[in-house]
Amino acid sequence: SAKAGQVMHDLMDEMSQRGVLEVTKNLVIEEMAAPFRKSLGLLKITIFDLLPPNLKVDTLIMCLRSIARLPWRDLPYDVLTDLVAEPAIRKRVAALGESKVRSVLKRTEKYFLSRSPMVMTLDRVLDSIAELEAEQILERSENRIAVVVNMARAK
């Protein structure tokens, strides 16, 4: 019972740590999104042209960032649109047309991949989230192994 209490405490601690990281990630993305939105306006695009109503801005930004990290200038347009991970966003991005999509990716690079302090903060937060997730996966695996070993010993 004491071990179960410790496990619950550790889980709550992880959840609160993950929660803080998620809130930080969202705040950083929102801060970074303001100039990005303004830049999209110069293309006569609003963030809502890209973002379905049921999704958050961070989902859009993470989709665009993952593509902007690739050699997207050398990729055919249909490959670019296929690389958008979220189907609802993929549909909206494809509707923009090639020149606007490439302009959006150029702006994504500028605002979300540059070596600015905000981008470096976002990268650190994302790295921390990934580390937490990796630790959780390892802990679950270790717990499963322990259960199997204990069951084998009990036989």
C-alpha positions in Angstrom: 0.0 0.0 0.0 2.9 2.4 0.8 4.4 1.5 -2.6 1.1 2.2 -4.3 1.0 5.6 -2.5 4.5 6.4 -3.8 3.5 5.4 -7.3 0.5 7.7 -7.1 2.7 10.5 -5.8 5.2 10.0 -8.5 2.5 9.9 -11.1 0.9 13.2 -9.8 4.4 14.7 -9.8 5.0 13.7 -13.4 1.6 14.9 -14.5 2.1 18.3 -12.9 5.6 18.5 -14.5 4.1 17.6 -17.8 1.3 20.0 -17.3 3.7 22.9 -16.6 5.7 22.0 -19.7 2.6 21.9 -21.9 1.4 25.2 -20.6 4.9 26.7 -21.2 4.9 25.2 -24.7 1.5 26.7 -25.5 2.5 30.2 -24.1 5.7 30.2 -26.1 3.9 29.2 -29.3 1.2 31.8 -28.7 3.9 34.5 -28.2 5.6 33.4 -31.4 2.4 33.1 -33.4 1.5 36.8 -33.2 4.2 38.0 -35.7 3.6 34.9 -37.7 -0.1 35.7 -38.0 0.8 39.3 -39.1 3.2 37.9 -41.7 0.5 35.6 -43.0 -1.8 38.6 -43.4 0.6 40.0 -46.0 -0.2 36.8 -48.0 -3.9 37.5 -47.5 -4.1 34.3 -45.3 -5.4 34.2 -41.8 -4.4 31.6 -39.3 -8.0 30.3 -39.6 -7.5 29.5 -43.3 -5.0 26.9 -42.0 -6.5 25.9 -38.7 -9.7 23.9 -38.4 -12.0 25.2 -35.5 -11.5 22.0 -33.5 -7.7 22.3 -33.4 -5.3 24.5 -31.5 -2.6 26.8 -32.9 0.1 24.6 -31.4 -1.0 21.7 -33.5 -0.7 23.8 -36.7 2.7 25.2 -35.7 4.1 21.7 -34.9 2.8 20.4 -38.2 4.4 23.3 -40.2 7.6 23.1 -38.2 8.1 19.4 -38.9 7.9 20.1 -42.7 9.9 23.3 -42.6 12.8 21.3 -41.0 13.0 19.2 -44.2 14.5 20.3 -47.5 11.0 21.5 -48.5 12.2 23.8 -51.3 13.4 20.7 -53.3 10.2 18.6 -52.7 7.3 18.5 -55.1 4.1 20.2 -53.9 2.1 17.0 -53.6 4.8 15.6 -51.3 4.7 18.7 -49.2 1.0 18.5 -48.6 1.2 14.8 -47.9 3.7 15.5 -45.2 1.2 17.5 -43.1 0.6 15.1 -40.3 -2.9 16.3 -39.3 -5.5 15.4 -42.0 -7.8 18.4 -41.3 -4.8 20.8 -41.6 -3.5 18.9 -44.6 -6.8 19.6 -46.5 -6.7 23.3 -45.6 -3.0 23.7 -46.5 -3.5 21.9 -49.9 -6.4 24.3 -50.7 -4.0 27.3 -50.5 -2.1 26.3 -53.7 1.6 25.8 -54.2 3.0 29.3 -54.1 1.2 30.2 -50.9 2.1 26.9 -49.2 5.8 27.6 -50.0 5.4 31.1 -48.7 3.9 29.8 -45.5 6.8 27.4 -45.0 9.3 30.2 -45.6 7.6 32.2 -42.8 7.4 29.1 -40.6 11.2 28.8 -40.9 11.7 32.5 -40.1 9.4 32.5 -37.0 9.6 29.0 -35.7 13.0 27.6 -36.7 15.4 30.5 -36.4 17.9 30.6 -33.5 15.9 33.2 -31.6 15.6 33.0 -27.8 11.9 32.0 -28.2 12.7 29.2 -30.6 15.4 27.9 -28.3 13.0 28.0 -25.4 10.4 26.1 -27.4 13.0 23.5 -28.4 14.1 23.1 -24.7 10.5 22.6 -23.6 9.8 20.1 -26.4 13.0 18.2 -25.5 11.9 18.1 -21.9 8.5 16.8 -22.9 10.1 14.1 -25.0 12.4 13.1 -22.1 9.4 12.8 -19.8 7.6 10.6 -22.3 10.6 8.4 -22.7 11.0 8.0 -19.0 7.3 7.1 -18.7 7.7 4.4 -21.4 10.7 3.0 -19.7 9.0 2.9 -16.3 5.9 1.2 -17.8 8.2 -1.4 -19.4 10.1 -1.9 -16.1 6.8 -2.3 -14.2 5.6 -4.9 -16.8 8.8 -6.8 -16.5 8.6 -6.8 -12.7 5.0 -8.1 -12.8 6.0 -10.9 -15.2 9.1 -11.8 -13.1 6.9 -11.8 -9.9 4.3 -14.0 -11.6 7.0 -16.4 -12.7 8.5 -16.6 -9.2 5.1 -17.2 -7.7 4.6 -20.3 -9.8 
